[in-house]
Every structure is written in C-alpha cells, then in structure tokens.
C-alpha cells in the first residue's frame, strides 16, 4: 500500500495548474477591475484599501483546494502558498502603479515616502496573502479528512 501511495504522489505535479489559475484570476480581475474603474472616475485613493483586499487570499486558498478535487499536488499547501504570494505581489504592483501615476508625489521627500510605502505594501502583502491562502487551504484540507 505504501508503494502505491508513493508512486501515486510522485506522479502528481507540484501544484494543480487549473485550480491555481482559476483561484488566482477571479480575485485579481475583481480587485484590478474595481481599482481601475474607480481610479478612472477620478478617485485613485481607492488603492489605499489594498490591505483590505488582501483578504481575498482567504477565498483563494479555499477555492484552490475545492477546485483541485482532492489532488492539490505533491505538496498540498505549496499551491496555495504560491497563489497567495502571487496575489499579494500583483496587488502590490497595482498599488504602485496607481500610486505613482494617479497620485504623483510633488517633492523629493514625498517620492521617498511613496517608494518606502510601496515597498512595504508589496513585501507585506506578498507575505500576508501567502499566509492567509495557506491558512484557509489547510483548514479546508483538514475539514475534508
């Protein structure tokens, strides 16, 4: 029995690609669409709500496990970790783009503050989203057992 399970797990890919893409694209399209639409209406400050948008990673972790149909990959929480990190990273990049182009700084001191804030949002968002996604994926896997 152990040979069967080890050969089965070695045949699996590291992550479930379809579940990964579907769990990543939905929250990204939602968040990017809202930010772009509201920013084009003259309110680029909406991007300051990015830390709240990080909670979308909670949904992504659960959704990844649900869509993987019991085979989330050889390392079950690797997919949700990468998924959350990528979600946070792209949200951070969107934050940076809207901040730089929608709310440009006027003085060198303001530019330095903006760069520091962007770096913080990108790094912390990447880590927090990865953690949130892994947490809910772990809870979902645990519930399925």
C-alpha positions as a Markdown table, in Angstrom:
| # | Residue | x | y | z |
|---|---|---|---|---|
| 1 | Unk | 0.0 | 0.0 | 0.0 |
| 2 | Unk | 2.8 | 2.4 | 0.8 |
| 3 | Unk | 4.4 | 1.8 | -2.6 |
| 4 | Unk | 1.1 | 2.6 | -4.3 |
| 5 | Unk | 0.7 | 5.9 | -2.4 |
| 6 | Unk | 4.3 | 6.9 | -3.0 |
| 7 | Unk | 4.1 | 6.1 | -6.8 |
| 8 | Unk | 0.8 | 8.0 | -6.9 |
| 9 | Unk | 2.2 | 11.1 | -5.2 |
| 10 | Unk | 5.3 | 11.0 | -7.4 |
| 11 | Unk | 3.1 | 11.1 | -10.5 |
| 12 | Unk | 1.3 | 14.2 | -9.3 |
| 13 | Unk | 2.5 | 17.6 | -10.3 |
| 14 | Unk | 3.7 | 20.0 | -7.7 |
| 15 | Unk | 0.6 | 22.1 | -8.0 |
| 16 | Unk | -2.8 | 21.7 | -9.7 |
| 17 | Unk | -2.5 | 24.2 | -12.5 |
| 18 | Unk | -6.2 | 24.6 | -13.4 |
| 19 | Unk | -7.2 | 25.2 | -9.8 |
| 20 | Unk | -4.2 | 27.6 | -9.4 |
| 21 | Unk | -5.2 | 29.8 | -12.3 |
| 22 | Unk | -8.9 | 29.8 | -11.6 |
| 23 | Unk | -8.2 | 30.7 | -7.9 |
| 24 | Unk | -5.8 | 33.5 | -8.9 |
| 25 | Unk | -7.6 | 35.1 | -11.7 |
| 26 | Unk | -11.0 | 35.7 | -10.1 |
| 27 | Unk | -9.8 | 37.9 | -7.2 |
| 28 | Unk | -7.3 | 39.6 | -9.4 |
| 29 | Unk | -9.8 | 40.5 | -12.0 |
| 30 | Unk | -12.2 | 41.7 | -9.3 |
| 31 | Unk | -9.7 | 43.8 | -7.5 |
| 32 | Unk | -7.9 | 45.2 | -10.6 |
| 33 | Unk | -11.2 | 46.0 | -12.2 |
| 34 | Unk | -12.6 | 47.9 | -9.2 |
| 35 | Unk | -9.3 | 49.8 | -8.7 |
| 36 | Unk | -9.0 | 50.7 | -12.4 |
| 37 | Unk | -12.7 | 51.7 | -12.8 |
| 38 | Unk | -12.8 | 53.8 | -9.6 |
| 39 | Unk | -9.4 | 55.4 | -10.4 |
| 40 | Unk | -10.6 | 56.4 | -13.8 |
| 41 | Unk | -13.5 | 58.1 | -12.1 |
| 42 | Unk | -11.0 | 60.4 | -10.5 |
| 43 | Unk | -10.6 | 58.6 | -7.2 |
| 44 | Unk | -7.2 | 56.9 | -7.3 |
| 45 | Unk | -7.2 | 56.8 | -3.5 |
| 46 | Unk | -9.2 | 53.6 | -3.7 |
| 47 | Unk | -5.9 | 51.8 | -4.0 |
| 48 | Unk | -5.2 | 52.7 | -0.3 |
| 49 | Unk | -7.8 | 49.9 | 0.5 |
| 50 | Unk | -5.3 | 47.3 | -0.8 |
| 51 | Unk | -4.7 | 45.8 | 2.7 |
| 52 | Unk | -8.4 | 45.1 | 2.9 |
| 53 | Unk | -8.2 | 43.4 | -0.5 |
| 54 | Unk | -5.6 | 41.0 | 0.9 |
| 55 | Unk | -8.5 | 39.2 | 2.5 |
| 56 | Unk | -9.3 | 37.9 | -1.0 |
| 57 | Unk | -6.5 | 35.4 | -0.4 |
| 58 | Unk | -8.7 | 33.7 | 2.2 |
| 59 | Unk | -11.1 | 32.8 | -0.6 |
| 60 | Unk | -8.3 | 31.8 | -2.9 |
| 61 | Unk | -6.9 | 29.2 | -0.5 |
| 62 | Unk | -10.3 | 27.6 | 0.0 |
| 63 | Unk | -11.1 | 27.7 | -3.7 |
| 64 | Unk | -7.8 | 26.2 | -4.7 |
| 65 | Unk | -8.5 | 23.1 | -2.6 |
| 66 | Unk | -12.1 | 22.9 | -3.8 |
| 67 | Unk | -11.1 | 23.1 | -7.4 |
| 68 | Unk | -8.2 | 20.6 | -7.1 |
| 69 | Unk | -10.7 | 17.8 | -6.4 |
| 70 | Unk | -8.6 | 16.1 | -3.8 |
| 71 | Unk | -5.3 | 16.3 | -5.7 |
| 72 | Unk | -3.8 | 19.7 | -4.8 |
| 73 | Unk | -0.3 | 18.5 | -5.7 |
| 74 | Unk | 2.5 | 16.6 | -4.2 |
| 75 | Unk | 3.0 | 19.3 | -1.6 |
| 76 | Unk | -0.7 | 20.2 | -0.8 |
| 77 | Unk | 0.0 | 23.7 | 0.6 |
| 78 | Unk | 2.6 | 24.7 | -1.9 |
| 79 | Unk | 0.0 | 25.8 | -4.5 |
| 80 | Unk | -2.0 | 27.9 | -2.0 |
| 81 | Unk | 1.3 | 29.5 | -0.8 |
| 82 | Unk | 2.5 | 30.4 | -4.3 |
| 83 | Unk | -1.1 | 31.5 | -5.2 |
| 84 | Unk | -1.3 | 33.8 | -2.2 |
| 85 | Unk | 2.1 | 35.2 | -2.7 |
| 86 | Unk | 1.5 | 36.0 | -6.4 |
| 87 | Unk | -1.9 | 37.5 | -5.5 |
| 88 | Unk | -0.3 | 39.8 | -2.9 |
| 89 | Unk | 2.6 | 40.7 | -5.3 |
| 90 | Unk | 0.2 | 41.7 | -8.2 |
| 91 | Unk | -1.9 | 43.7 | -5.8 |
| 92 | Unk | 1.2 | 45.4 | -4.6 |
| 93 | Unk | 2.2 | 46.2 | -8.2 |
| 94 | Unk | -1.2 | 47.6 | -8.9 |
| 95 | Unk | -0.9 | 49.7 | -5.7 |
| 96 | Unk | 2.5 | 51.0 | -7.0 |
| 97 | Unk | 1.1 | 51.8 | -10.5 |
| 98 | Unk | -1.9 | 53.7 | -9.3 |
| 99 | Unk | 0.1 | 55.5 | -6.6 |
| 100 | Unk | 2.8 | 56.7 | -9.0 |
| 101 | Unk | 0.5 | 57.6 | -11.9 |
| 102 | Unk | -2.7 | 58.5 | -10.1 |
| 103 | Unk | -1.3 | 60.3 | -7.1 |
| 104 | Unk | 2.2 | 61.5 | -8.1 |
| 105 | Unk | 4.4 | 63.0 | -5.4 |
| 106 | Unk | 5.4 | 66.6 | -5.9 |
| 107 | Unk | 8.6 | 66.8 | -3.8 |
| 108 | Unk | 11.7 | 64.6 | -3.4 |
| 109 | Unk | 10.7 | 63.9 | 0.2 |
| 110 | Unk | 7.3 | 62.7 | -0.9 |
| 111 | Unk | 8.8 | 60.5 | -3.5 |
| 112 | Unk | 11.0 | 58.8 | -0.9 |
| 113 | Unk | 8.0 | 58.2 | 1.4 |
| 114 | Unk | 6.0 | 56.8 | -1.6 |
| 115 | Unk | 8.8 | 54.4 | -2.5 |
| 116 | Unk | 9.1 | 53.2 | 1.1 |
| 117 | Unk | 5.3 | 52.7 | 1.3 |
| 118 | Unk | 5.2 | 50.8 | -2.0 |
| 119 | Unk | 8.0 | 48.5 | -0.9 |
| 120 | Unk | 6.2 | 47.9 | 2.4 |
| 121 | Unk | 2.9 | 47.2 | 0.7 |
| 122 | Unk | 4.4 | 44.8 | -1.8 |
| 123 | Unk | 6.5 | 42.9 | 0.7 |
| 124 | Unk | 4.0 | 42.7 | 3.5 |
| 125 | Unk | 1.1 | 42.0 | 1.0 |
| 126 | Unk | 3.0 | 39.1 | -0.6 |
| 127 | Unk | 3.7 | 37.5 | 2.8 |
| 128 | Unk | 0.2 | 38.1 | 4.3 |
| 129 | Unk | -1.6 | 36.9 | 1.2 |
| 130 | Unk | 0.5 | 33.7 | 1.2 |
| 131 | Unk | -0.2 | 33.1 | 4.8 |
| 132 | Unk | -3.9 | 33.7 | 4.5 |
| 133 | Unk | -4.2 | 31.5 | 1.5 |
| 134 | Unk | -2.3 | 28.7 | 3.2 |
| 135 | Unk | -4.3 | 29.0 | 6.4 |
| 136 | Unk | -7.7 | 28.6 | 4.7 |
| 137 | Unk | -6.3 | 25.8 | 2.4 |
| 138 | Unk | -5.1 | 24.0 | 5.4 |
| 139 | Unk | -8.4 | 24.4 | 7.2 |
| 140 | Unk | -10.2 | 23.1 | 4.1 |
| 141 | Unk | -7.9 | 20.1 | 3.7 |
| 142 | Unk | -8.4 | 19.4 | 7.4 |
| 143 | Unk | -12.1 | 19.6 | 7.1 |
| 144 | Unk | -12.1 | 17.2 | 4.1 |
| 145 | Unk | -10.3 | 14.5 | 6.1 |
